[in-house]
Amino acid sequence: MEERIDIYDEDGRPTGRTMARKGSFLHEGEYMLYVLAIIEDASGRILITRRALDKHWAAGWWEVTGGGVMAGETSAAAVVREVREETGLDVSAEPLAPVWRYRNVDLARGDNYIVDIYHFHLHFSPDDVRLQRREAIGCQLATREQIDALAADGVFLHYERLRQALAAEAEGAPAPAPLAAPPAAGA
């Protein structure tokens, strides 16, 4: 079955339109929605995963868990699904509110998106993590200094945005308001 995405406007409101994710080209004022999950253990280390080597983009790079929001899905539901699929961890009982949101516009490539970043504090060990092998080939619990080093080596995705999210959260910046839910599938 074809994976579909909702199309949002620049303010994060669903337009009521969907499109196939594969091969999508978004025009000015059209955005898709992604989620990222910073998953921190009791020692303050962050779960990072290494992207599969056959990924079209940034193969073998390190990142936090995340992915695209499917048509009919909320940001909160997507982050729960992505974390469960990619790591086997369950964040459904955690507060499901993003700590940071940003927007990217790339009209030349039709790659316009909004990203909700979540920050979860969980009690887990590396033994609890069950990687989705088509997505990731490894994981580790990393300190912020280790993540800084990976970013300095140019092999960590979304680094600057994650750094901004953690800084805003530490400063007590207000969390972004939840985006409106897209129309139910078939509505």
C-alpha positions in Angstrom: 0.0 0.0 0.0 1.2 3.4 -0.9 2.3 5.6 2.0 0.5 8.9 1.9 1.1 12.2 3.7 -1.1 15.1 4.7 -0.2 18.5 3.2 0.0 21.4 5.7 0.1 25.1 5.2 2.9 27.3 6.5 1.2 27.7 9.9 0.9 23.9 10.3 -2.8 23.7 9.5 -3.9 20.6 7.5 -5.1 21.6 4.0 -7.3 18.6 3.7 -5.2 17.3 0.8 -2.9 14.3 0.8 -0.3 13.0 -1.6 1.9 10.0 -2.1 5.0 10.4 0.0 7.3 8.7 -2.5 8.2 11.2 -5.2 6.3 14.0 -3.5 7.1 17.6 -4.6 5.7 20.3 -2.4 5.1 23.8 -3.8 5.2 27.1 -2.1 3.0 27.2 1.0 2.8 23.3 1.1 4.5 21.3 3.8 4.7 17.8 5.1 5.2 17.0 8.8 8.1 15.1 10.4 8.9 14.2 14.0 12.2 13.7 15.9 12.5 12.1 19.3 15.3 12.9 21.7 15.3 9.9 24.1 17.3 10.5 27.2 18.1 7.8 29.8 18.4 8.3 33.5 22.1 9.2 33.2 21.4 12.0 30.8 22.7 10.1 27.7 20.8 10.4 24.5 19.8 7.4 22.3 21.3 7.8 18.9 21.1 5.4 15.9 23.3 4.9 12.9 21.4 5.0 9.6 21.4 1.9 7.4 24.2 2.0 4.7 21.7 1.6 1.9 19.8 4.8 2.8 19.6 7.2 -0.2 20.5 10.2 2.0 23.1 10.4 4.8 23.8 6.6 4.8 25.8 5.6 7.9 25.3 8.9 9.7 24.1 9.1 13.3 20.7 10.6 14.2 17.9 10.5 16.8 14.8 8.5 16.0 12.2 10.1 13.8 10.3 10.0 10.6 7.4 11.2 8.5 3.9 11.7 9.8 1.4 9.6 7.7 -1.9 10.9 6.4 -4.5 11.0 9.1 -1.9 10.8 11.9 -1.1 13.4 14.5 2.4 14.4 15.3 2.0 12.8 18.8 0.8 9.5 17.3 3.6 9.6 14.7 6.4 10.0 17.4 5.0 7.1 19.4 4.8 4.9 16.2 8.3 5.9 15.0 10.0 5.3 18.4 8.3 1.9 18.7 9.1 0.9 15.1 12.7 2.1 15.1 13.8 1.3 18.7 11.1 -1.0 20.3 10.7 1.5 23.1 7.3 2.7 24.2 6.8 6.5 24.9 3.0 6.4 24.8 2.8 7.0 28.6 5.1 10.0 28.4 4.0 13.7 27.9 3.3 13.9 24.2 4.1 17.6 23.5 6.8 18.8 21.2 9.5 21.0 22.8 10.5 22.7 19.6 9.2 23.1 16.0 10.9 24.4 12.9 10.1 24.8 9.3 12.3 24.1 6.2 11.6 25.5 2.8 13.4 24.2 -0.3 11.3 25.2 -3.3 13.8 24.0 -5.9 13.6 20.4 -4.6 9.9 20.6 -3.4 11.2 19.6 0.0 9.2 21.8 2.4 8.5 20.4 5.8 7.7 21.2 9.4 9.4 19.2 12.2 8.1 18.6 15.7 10.9 17.7 18.1 10.0 15.7 21.3 12.2 15.1 24.3 11.5 12.0 26.4 13.1 11.0 29.7 13.0 7.2 30.0 14.4 4.5 32.3 15.8 2.0 29.8 19.1 0.3 29.0 20.7 -0.5 25.6 19.4 -4.1 26.0 15.8 -2.8 25.8 16.4 -1.3 22.3 15.2 -3.4 19.3 16.4 -1.7 16.1 14.5 -1.8 12.9 17.3 -3.2 10.8 16.1 -1.6 7.5 16.4 1.8 9.2 19.4 1.5 11.5 22.6 -0.6 11.8 23.6 0.4 15.3 22.8 2.5 18.3 24.5 3.9 21.4 23.7 6.0 24.4 25.8 9.2 23.8 26.6 12.2 25.9 26.0 15.6 24.5 29.8 15.9 24.1 29.9 12.7 22.0 27.1 14.0 19.8 29.0 17.4 19.5 32.0 15.4 18.3 30.0 13.4 15.7 28.5 16.7 14.5 32.0 18.2 14.2 33.0 15.2 12.1 30.0 15.9 9.8 28.2 12.6 10.5 25.2 13.6 12.8 21.9 14.7 11.3 19.7 17.6 12.5 22.4 18.6 15.0 21.8 22.3 15.0 18.0 22.0 15.3 18.4 19.5 18.2 20.8 21.8 19.9 18.3 24.7 19.5 15.5 22.5 20.8 17.5 21.5 23.9 18.6 25.1 24.6 15.1 26.5 24.2 13.7 23.8 26.6 16.5 24.5 29.1 15.7 28.2 29.0 12.0 27.5 29.7 10.8 28.6 26.2 7.1 27.8 25.8 6.4 24.6 23.9 4.8 24.9 20.5 1.0 24.5 20.4 -0.2 21.2 19.1 -1.0 21.2 15.4 -4.6 20.7 14.3 -5.4 17.0 13.6 -5.7 16.2 9.9 -9.1 15.0 8.7 -9.8 11.3 9.4 -9.0 9.0 6.5 -11.9 8.7 4.2 -13.6 11.8 5.6 
